[in-house]
């Protein structure tokens, strides 16, 4: 795989308005009781926690101050063409939302550098992580049933895929995608820089005979009236993932009556770092009302 291309596809969500020092927010939370509701008054941050046996199955957990069993949770999946990337790109975003009162979990997942890690390994990792959160909700004093999946690029694809394909998992109440591909059968995307990475993710070359495997990894294949509230971010100058993919998904969901929002950024490409501040505001508004 071309390392230069992968580095372009791994874009960072480092929000310019929240350049805090991580060490400033590390505290041990202690529980207290207020009006019959358990409150954890201090922030807690957990680094490198495993959720499986593979070395890549690990997370960082950012728990907010004054959290309760009703505290909403954001689970972040990094970009990197399913082949590379790391949860560390989410640190500043995590701190921002931790300060806003959300539990924020940045996860690593199995990558296609190991050719055995083809779809559905990554969505299996999401389920495994959510099961861990369910088991930890009392200890962490958060809600395991108010989860928003949020992903960038390949992470956006995985977030949408899990939210739409596995609708029976009602712990997921919303999903946000930044530059995530929704249709892996799109001839435009299959003729571009992502083609070898998509093939590695699916484990098969694209053909009519193999189209079903590509559809099974395409969020657009699972659009329906009962999809969770969705927020799409995309640049109209994205040459890696055509923005018309999300326009199509948005229109279908909108026509089906789904709570869906689409924010297009003129002159922005696949990397949306330059519009991070605007995205933050849109995410906050969406998260307050979506679930």
PEGI-V677811 format. One record per helix or strand. SS is the DSSP state (A for helix, B for strand). FROM is the first residue (numbers start at 1). TO is the last residue. If there is no record, write none. Layout:
ss->SS from->FROM to->TO
ss->SS from->FROM to->TO
//
This chain:
ss->A from->3 to->9
ss->A from->22 to->25
ss->B from->31 to->34
ss->B from->37 to->40
ss->B from->44 to->50
ss->B from->58 to->63
ss->B from->67 to->67
ss->B from->73 to->77
ss->A from->87 to->99
ss->B from->103 to->107
ss->A from->121 to->140
ss->B from->147 to->152
ss->A from->154 to->165
ss->B from->172 to->178
ss->A from->187 to->190
ss->A from->195 to->202
ss->A from->211 to->216
ss->A from->219 to->222
ss->B from->229 to->235
ss->A from->244 to->255
ss->B from->260 to->265
ss->A from->273 to->290
//
